[in-house]
Amino acid sequence: MVEPEQPTPTAEPDFSLRLDGSAPRHDPASSLRPRSHVELEQDEPATHELTVLIPARNEAHNLPACLASLIAQSEPGFELGRQWHIFVIDDDSTDETLAIAQALARDREGLHVLRAPELKPRRHGFTGKNAALWFGVNQPVARTAAWFLFTDADTLHEPATTHRAVVEAERHDLSMLSYSPRQIAANLAQRALLPLIFSELATAYPPKQVNDPSSPIAAANGQFLLVSRDAYFSVGGHQAVADRVLEDVALARLLKRRHAIRLRYAPESVAARMYQTTGEMVAGWTKNLALLFSRPVWLAASRSIDFLLLLGLPLLAIALPWLITWQKAAIWILWLRVILRYWTRTRRSNAGALDMLLAVFALPLFAVLLVRSWQQVTLTKRVTWKGREYTP
């Protein structure tokens, strides 16, 4: 393993992260404001093709499989430690994340393990993930890559995916390429809910419009986000979106103002298991939904009406004996139209037919999560994730 030059919060004030962007008292010149080294890095020649960066906070159950899938991508001409590197940035984990990463990195060239500087929570500051990634990209070995790949610890990468992604980005002259992974459901509740969420995401952020330079719509999936070093630093990187909970979408918006970006569904390349339990799923989507959708309460009401129509219209036609034939026929025709609309919308999630059928019964849960998310983001102005509280 090649040990990077690793500044510590005490020894290197340049990385003593204060979440409001202010300088530590012992070094007034250092802060989280854009610094001169960001400009210099744009002209610094690349020494290798790719740096993969994985922020990890309490990911002991996910990290081994993720790293195994990445390490297996090393091949002649694209060798780990030569043409590319992996950085795992431990974000103050309380489980075995750091120990697991260090054990895997032992005697393995190109796999580096960092400990992110301690966060000093203040309003309007870095989220833990953004601070960890900004710390990672500024390591001497990491920042000399031609490309950065930001990926989460809950992802699994198919063979040769990382190299193919770089080739795809270069072939299409892109500055950012983001893959939407195939989602792995851990239980029935997740299997039913995921088609609803991802169909709405595909509706709010249509890939064709995201990829169209003339459209203002921009989006990315932080589970797999490949960006050229020069483009990344030109917009300020994760420092520019320091306080954003949805840093992937915010970074995509910044990049699209100046550069070509692309987002696509890539089940052949990467998969992700976002949540291990239903409780984690509820907490995670409660954090995100109101930030992803502009009118979450309206969307909750609309999906609740869909649920009532999908289940209520057949019951209405059967349970009311005084209805005459044409009235019953009208109800059944209306029901078929509701089904067609539901099916057309939900198929945008790329889910299977059975999952789309199960999703009907998750519509009330989806509506509740939307309202809860709106309450947290709009009313209480606090979201909680992995033991930390943020102001969205």
Salt bridges, closest charged atoms under 4 A:
ASP14 OD1 - ARG35 NE 3.21
ASP20 OD2 - ARG122 NH1 3.22
GLU41 OE2 - HIS37 NE2 3.68
GLU41 OE2 - ARG143 NE 3.65
GLU49 OE2 - HIS163 NE2 3.83
GLU59 OE2 - LYS386 NZ 2.56
GLU79 OE1 - ARG82 NE 3.42
ASP91 OD2 - ARG388 NH1 2.66
ASP152 OD1 - LYS129 NZ 3.23
GLU168 OE2 - ARG262 NH1 2.92
GLU168 OE2 - ARG264 NE 3.00
GLU200 OE2 - ARG303 NH1 2.99
GLU200 OE2 - ARG345 NE 2.79
ASP230 OD1 - ARG229 NE 3.51
ASP243 OD1 - ARG244 NE 3.77
GLU247 OE2 - LYS129 NZ 2.99
GLU268 OE2 - ARG264 NH1 3.03
ASP306 OD2 - ARG303 NE 2.89
ASP306 OD1 - ARG341 NH2 2.33
ASP355 OD1 - ARG191 NE 2.29
GLU389 OE1 - ARG382 NE 3.14
